Amino acid sequence: MTNRYMRAAPGLLAIFACLTGLAGLACLVCMVGTATAAGLPAEGDRLPDFSMDSPGDPASATDLGIAADAPFTLAQLQSELVLLEIIGVYCPQCHRQLPGFNSLAAKLKRAGLKGRVAMLGLAAGGTPQETAYLRAKGGYAYPVAPDPDYRVHKILGEPLTPFTLLVDKTGTVRFAHLGVIEDVDALFARIRDLLR
C-alpha cells in the first residue's frame, strides 16, 4: 500500500532522501572537524621537534636565515617568535586570509619587527613546485615551505586550514587559531605584547 502523498509527488521522496543524506553528511563533517580540532596544538603546549623542507628559493632562505636547499627546524630560525600558518595550496579560505597576512608582514617590517618575528607558511600536501608558484605568482609575501607527504601536518594534529600558530624560541605555542583570522590588527597587537 502506498501513501497518497508519495503517489502525488514521487519526486518529493527523492528530495527528502537527498536532504536526509546531506544532513547526515553535514553531521559527519562536523564530527570529523571536532575530532581534528581536539588534537591540535593549543596555547601553552610545547611543539614536538620536527624538521621541514626548505622553501627552496634563495629569497625565502634569506628571509628565514636558513640554507636554500636543506631541511630546517623552527629552532634554527633566529627570530623570537615564529608565525606558522598551515595552509592548503588550493584552500579558498587560505587565499581569503592571504591579503591580511601580507598586510601583517608589511606592518611587522614597518614596525622594525621583521627580524624578531619570522612568518612562514607550511603548505600541507604542497609540492616544491606548488609552493614556488605560490611565492612567485600566488602573492605570498613570506616564505612557504612544502609538506608534500603531509608529514609535518600529521605531527601538528592534521588541522583543517588555515591554522595559525605563534611559537616562541622554546617551541611553546603562544597563540593558536583554526580558521581565517579576520582581525589582523589584533594579531599584530598580540605579537607586540608577546615581544615585550
Secondary structure, DSSP 8 states (H G I E B T S, - for coil): ---HHHHH-HHHHHHHHHHHHHHHHHHHHHHHHHHHHHTS--TT-B----EE----SHHHHHHHTS-TTS-EEGGGS-SSEEEEEEE-TT-HHHHHHHHHHHHHHHHHHHTT-TTTEEEEEEEET--HHHHHHHHHTS--SS-EEEETT-HHHHHTT---SSEEEEEETTSBEEEEEES----HHHHHHHHHHHT-
